Amino acid sequence: MHASAYVCAASAVFGIGYTLLASVLIGRFFARAVAEPQHCPPVTVVKPLHGSEWALLHNLSTFCEQNYAGPVQFLFGVHDAADPALQTVDELRRLHPQAEITVIADASLYGPNRKISNILNMLPHARHDVLVFADSDVGVGPDYLRNIVGELEKPDVGLVTCVYRGAPDPGFWPRLSAAATHYQFLPGVVTGLALGLARPCFGQTIAMRRATLEKIGGFMPFVRHLAEDHAIGEAVRATGETVAIPPMLVAHACVESSAGKLLSHELRWSRTIRSVDPLGHLGSVFMHPLALALLAVAFSDGARWAWLIAALAVAARFALKVGVDRALRRRQGGLWLMPIWDIVSFAIFVASFWSSRVRWRGFSFEVDSDGLLSAARDE
């Protein structure tokens, strides 16, 4: 028991160091300048939709309110012509009559990843060579397209993706989900990039030229991938082009309205990371210094030194919150949520090793060692 206490304590101390480093690196990341484009070529924004969302109209509207001089085509796709998301698109047309909006309703499926099937159904209708793929639950600032195109103009850049902040729906559980995004996901990505340990690509934004899309064989190779965004990024890197991650944020809607939905979403995300980067996922144990310190307290029968490490872990996490809030130039409430989430997220991390099953959009899937989906046996 005492040996376990010392192992947990050492891991917690390492995690405290990581947390303090992350609180510094995140400020440096967002202090960099964002690229401005030399030209404003025509752009097609591709948006797969599925169901109604509380902030869907607002999020879609942000794409129609861009400070961008070039033509923009908005391409929305659903699998079901009766999908309630189309009512929101009708309202979007009313609010933004100048926007060029195309809607594709096509039930064709090419594999278990329904989002990729949706995109494949839309792509033949994309008119422009610069393609920006963005999830339905994403909101952006008015210079989003300018900055994306500016990054895409840089030499050797084949794809541009973006980190994101949480934009919670009303309620406690969405706020907890947003706290996880701000104070666990975001610092982890920025620190991984700074140390050369991360090669991310996020479905919240994937921008590329049509020529790059053709180089990777289109989207058909990704119809069985759970983490299709990561796989797309790796495919672009394999062509010799780079994936740019500019110091800008998009907003990702946090919509989990219950404990069950939040845990299911986070567990799917954790198992996704485990499937694409098992070693990195295992190393992410150091992102949980408070939980590790509390285990040291338990294994040491409440030794004073273990409680001191736990107090230092709490202080480090609060320092990270200050660093993140300053970097994002947003004062986030809910300081008391952080210790709660730290314990919950550690439990999710442990649970991610117990099963390879995920639930996504109402369907259950098994995930193999290559991160490929297949229907769960009981479906």
RAMO-V850726 format. One record per helix or strand of 2 or more residues. SS is the DSSP state (~ for helix, > for strand). FROM is the first residue (numbers start at 1). TO is the last residue. If there is no record, write none. Layout:
ss: [SS & SS]
from: [FROM & FROM]
to: [TO & TO]
This chain:
ss: [~ & > & ~ & > & ~ & > & ~ & > & > & ~ & > & ~ & > & ~ & ~ & ~ & > & ~ & ~ & ~ & ~ & ~ & > & > & >]
from: [2 & 43 & 56 & 72 & 85 & 100 & 114 & 130 & 138 & 144 & 157 & 172 & 206 & 210 & 220 & 228 & 242 & 259 & 278 & 289 & 304 & 337 & 357 & 363 & 372]
to: [30 & 48 & 64 & 78 & 95 & 105 & 123 & 133 & 139 & 152 & 168 & 194 & 209 & 215 & 222 & 238 & 254 & 276 & 287 & 299 & 328 & 351 & 360 & 367 & 375]
